[in-house]
Amino acid sequence: MKTITNVEQLKNLQLAPCVVALGTFDGVHLGHCDVVNTAKNYAVSHSLKLMVFTFSNHPLSEIRGSLVPPLLLDNTTKEKIFADLGVDILLNIPFTEELSQLSGQKFLEFLSINNVKAVVVGANYSYGYMGRGDVYSLQTDGPKFGFDVLVRKLIKINGTVVSSTNIRKFIRDGRIELATAMLGRAYTIVGTVVHGDERGRVIGFPTANINLVKSKFVLPSNGVYGGKVIAQGKTYIALLNVGSNPTFGDKGLKLEAHLLNFKGDLYGEEIVVEFYYRIRGEIKFPNVEELTEQIKRDKEEIEGLF
């Protein structure tokens, strides 16, 4: 997959005829994947290259920064997912003030001069200055610029639309299984392991800790989860805790991951934490002994789940 990270790179490239999937793709969830796979099928049947055109930052960062939602995935993960989907060209550029001022007609002209022969979008897609362009104007004007337009219906699960907004809500509410179903994969948080108080090691459950105070990711509600951790190139089942350790009166939000069958030191290393199941909410225990017994039960539960 060829990745283009700024518009200037396009000036020196002659792109092959392509079909492009358009969208913010801030979650690359089931709905987003449906758009990309539809474009892929079109590309195969029409002997075209498959391109995804998206942004490396959320468009709201240039329009109204205070409303920028937390991340569902980082750019590195997003690029890997697109590569796995079979994308030939990824245009993952910053959404800038200049782009925010671009009219809908100018945007379509931009697509046309870059050899786009078809576009695929979701039913709620908008484009151009202030998002004034929509799927109806796209279907009307697209052929004038020489490309076909395919619009995909929004996907629903149990009557609820698959959207990044709904996925964020489910994660915040601790409804991690629903978020996972809509993403089509486990929700992940990427972070660097920091030093903790090492209480886990003392009571027999050492943890790899990630400070969440300034995290840019959407955070699951406080509680205990069953998940997996990818560390040092290997994947481990893990008991995950999101919270502030109320039993010890700690302050500051953090993610603690107890990796089953792991021995070693992860300080300073980047790990990928995958959330699969919510086990329980955060509890303040009267003493360390009761906390330890509960952790043993939590560990047994996730061993059974996996």
N, C-alpha and C positions, 0 to 999 in steps of 0.2 A: 504494500500500500504506500502510495506517495502522499506525504502530508505537506500541505501548504499552510503556513502560519501567518502570512500577511499578503495583502493585495499586490504589493510591489513585485512579489515573486511571479505573479501571473503575467506581468508584462514581458517577461523573458521566456515564457512558455507558450507552446502551441498545443493546446489540449486536443486530444482526439475527440471525435463525436461522442457525446455521453448523455446519459439520463441522470438527473440529479434529484436526490431526496432533500427536501428543504425543511428546516425546523430548528428550534433552539436545542432540542435533544439534550436537555439538562438532566434527564434521568436515564435515557436510552431504555425506557420501559417497554412493555409489550406493544403499546400503541406505536411508539417510535420504531420498534423493530419491524412492525407490520408495514410501515411506510418504506423502510429500507429494503425489506424483502420483496415488496411489490416492485420497487425500482430495479432490484436485481433481476427479477424475472423478466421485466421489460427489456433490460439491457441484454440479457441472454438471447431473447427471441428476436431482437433487432440488431444484434451484433454491435452493441455500444459498450462503452466503458461505464462503470458505476461510480458516480460521485456523490458524496454527501457534503452539503454546504451548511455549516453551522458556525457558532461563535464560541470562542474560548472563554468569554465572560458572559454573564447574564445581561441581556439588553437593558434591563432596568438600571444597571450600574451607570449608564450614561443618561438615562431619562429621569430616574428618581432613585438615587442611591440608597435612601433609607428603606426602600421597599424590596431591595435585593434579597431573595430567599436564601437560606443556607443550602450548601451543596448536597446533592445526592451522590455525586461521584466527582473525582478530580479529573483533570484533563488527561493524565497518563492512562487512567483506567478507561476513560471514554474512548481514547484512541485505540486501545487494545480491543475493546468490544467491537468497534467498527472494523478493525482488521479481521477479527474472527468472523464477522458477518460477510466477509468477502468484498469489502469496499476497495475499489481500485485507486480512487483519488479522494482524499479528505481535505476539504477546505475548511480549516478550523482557525478562523481569524478573530482578532479583537473587534468587538462592536464599539465603534468610535462615534464621536459627535458628528463627524463628517458623514458616516453611514446613516446616522439617525435622521439626517436632513435629506437623504436621497428619496426622491419621489418614486412612486410605484412604477411609473413608466421608465424611469432611468434604471431602476433595478432590473426590470425585464429586459431592457436593452443590454445591460451588463451580462445577463445570462446568455443572451443571443450571441454576443460577440465572442463568448467563450465556448462556442460550439455545443451548446445545450440543445438537444433534440426533443427532450421530454422532461417534465417535472412531475414529481409525486409529492403530495402533501396530505396532512390530516385535515379533517373537515373544519377544524377551528383555526386553521393557519391564517395569519395576516402578515402584511409586508408593506414596505414603503413608509414614507413620513407619517408619524403618529399611528402607524398600523392601519391606515385607511384602505389599503388594498386587502381584499379577502378572496375566498375561493371562487366567488362568482365573477369578480373582475378578472381573476387569473384565468378562469375558463374562457372568458370573453376575449381578453387581450392576448393570451398566450399564443394562439394560432397566428396572430398578426406578426408575432416575432419569430415564427417558424418552429414552435415546439408544441407537442401534445401536452395535455394536462390531465393527470389522474388524481382523483380525490378519494381518500380512504375514510370510511366511516369510523367514528370513535369506538374503541373496544370497551365493553363493559364486563365486569365480573360481579355476579349477584346483583345486577341492576345498578352498580356504581361505575361511573366512567373511570377508566384507567387514565390518570393524569398525574403529573409531578406534584401538583397541589394536594391531591388526595393521598398520595404516597407519603408526603411529608407529614400530613395530619396523622396517618396511621402510625408512623414511626414515633412521633411525639406522644401519641396515646399508648404506646407500648404494644400496639396490635401488629407485631412484627411479621406474623404469618401472612396477614393480608397484604402488607407492604411487599413481602417477598413474592407473593402470587402475582402482584401487578408488575413488579420489576422483571419477573421471569428469572430471577437469580437472587441470591442472598444480598441483603443490604450490607455494605461494607464501610468501615471507617479506616483510614490509613493514618498512621501516626508514628512518632518516634518514642521509644521506650525511655522513661525518665526514672530517676531514683525515687522510691517511696519510703515509707517508714519501716518497711521490712517486717511488719507484724505478721503478714501471711506466711512468711518463711518460718517465723517462730512457732506458729500454730500448725505447721505442716502443710500449708497451702501457698507456696510462693507464687507471686503474681508479677506479670509484666504490666507496667502502668503507663497510661497515656493521659497527659493533662488535657482536660476538655474545656478549661475556662475560656480559652480564646479560639476554640475549634471553629472552623468554617463549615463543618458538616452539620446536617440536621441531627439532633441528638435524641436517642430513645429515652422514654421516660425512665426515671430512676427505678432500678430493680435488677433482678438476676436473670440472665439469659443463657441459653445453650447455643454454642456457636463453634466456629473453627478459627484458628489463627494460622496464617501463613508466615513463617519465620525461617530465615536462613535456608530458603528454598524448599522447605518441607511444610506439610499441613498437619496441624494437630487439633483434635477435639478440645474444646476449651469451655470452662465455666467462666462466664463474663458477668461483671458487676459494674453497673453505671450508678454513680452516686457519690456521697461524701463521707461514708463510714460513720453513720450516726451513733453507733455503739461506742465509738471512741471520741465522739464530739468533734470530729474533724470538720474543716471547712474547705470549700473548693471542690468543684466537680471533677471527677476523674473516671477513667475506664480501667478496671483491673481485670486482667485475663490470667486465669490459672490454666496452664497448658498441661493436659494429661500426657503422661509418659514423656515429659521433656526434662532434660537435665542440661543446664548450661546458663550462660549469661547473655542477656539481650540488651543490656544498657547501651543507649546511643544508636541502636539499630531501628530501622523502619520496619514495621510489621503491618500486615493487613488483617483486620478483624472482621469476620463474617457473622452476622446475626441470623439465627434460624428460629429459635423458640423463646418465648417469654416463660420463665419458670415461676416467678413471684415478684411482688413489689418489694421495695426497700423496707427493712425492719430494723428498729432499734432494740437490741437485745440487752437484758439486764446484766449479763456478764459474758466473758470470753468463752466460757465452757459451753453455754447454750448456742452461741454463734458458731463455734466449732462443730457442734453436733448438727446444726442446720446445714452448714456447708457440706458435711458428709452426705446428708440426704440429697442436697442439690446435685452433688457430683454423681451419686447413684442414679438420679433421675435422668441426667443428660447422657450418661452411659447407656441407659435403656433407650433413649430417644434416637441415638445414633447407632 
